[in-house]
């Protein structure tokens, strides 16, 4: 026994000396090379495969689930389209931004130029030479779709339409619009004035999230100014489907279009459709697509922020394991009928070397299902774990080298 044990005792002393000289910085990959461990995985049942698609007579169409940014329907969403009065969502965004920054007030009055008074198309019917509060101009632009209101806002807040357009085009880039260009503030036809359905959806989402104090303008069903009462042109506001904004558009070239937001049961979707032949077709098609989106899809909350997903082994840690949690809610949007096909996989390098700080990113959790783009969230340490003291590290490393990782 002694002759068998002694070499191991001597070996342990040599190992200790070497480890101390090396600063005890060995990584488990080197010490445990003879016994590699695979990445940790965890599978659980839940969502999956989306429906085959939805036919629509719209030339362009996009439906996006706001919470997860999941695309439910995409038809030529990246192709240029004349946005017509849907351009006013961008005009309003700039005004909202100025109000939020304190650069303007809803009670400020702006002068009406002759150019604004003469502007053709849909009108708020501003009086030439008059002064109008920004609050009224926003209602005239958003509810009544007044081109004249747009120009009064642009000239009054930026000095000229051209200066206001510079703000619009720059802000479009800043907030992630990939392919939009504005040559006027109202959406009047111009071959160099375009957006995409995807950019319109992005703009709608940013409007809702960035300006909760001003978004209510889009949900007002009518407004009277200068003894002229006009109804909101958004047909969904009158149908009881949960719509609370945003804007319609129409030109001879573009046909009838709509960017709409609909909220039901803690879900919100953005619907963008363009190129419909009539107002009736726009109203019917948008309602049909909305019902389809809410009927066929749902949001599934898999983990809440701080929920433990798995315990991970720690290498040379004062604790043997660290809880892996998600730093944010993990919610996925999937077809209701495919929920059972979903798989959840946890990925991280195993074991994790100490020390570990609480909140440190250590891996990721991935949600997959057939024909669905994967959704993922970072896995972070739920607690901090210090390194073992020197003697503990020596003993652990020696154990790997002498017994091949067996404990």
ABEGO torsion letter per residue (X at the ends): XAAAAAAAAAAAAAAAAAAAAAGGABBAAAAAAABBBBBBBBBBBEBBBBBAEBBBABABBBBBBAAAGBBABBBGAABBBBAEAAAAAAAAAAAAAAAAAGABBAABBBBBBAAAAABBEBBAGBBBGBBBBAAAAAAAAAAAGBAAAAAAAAAAAAGBAAAAAAAAAAAAAAAGBABBBBABAAGBBBAABBBBAAAAAAAAAAAAAABAAAAAAAABABBBBGGBBBBBABAAAAAGAGBAOBBBBBBAAAEBBBBBBBBBGGBBBBBBBBGBABAAAAAAAAAAAAAAAAAABBBBBABBBGBBABBBBBBGBABABBBBBBABBBBBBBBAAAAAABBBBBBBBOBBBOBBBBGBBAEBBBBBBBGBBBBBBBBBBABBBBBBBAAAAAAAAAAAAAAGGBX
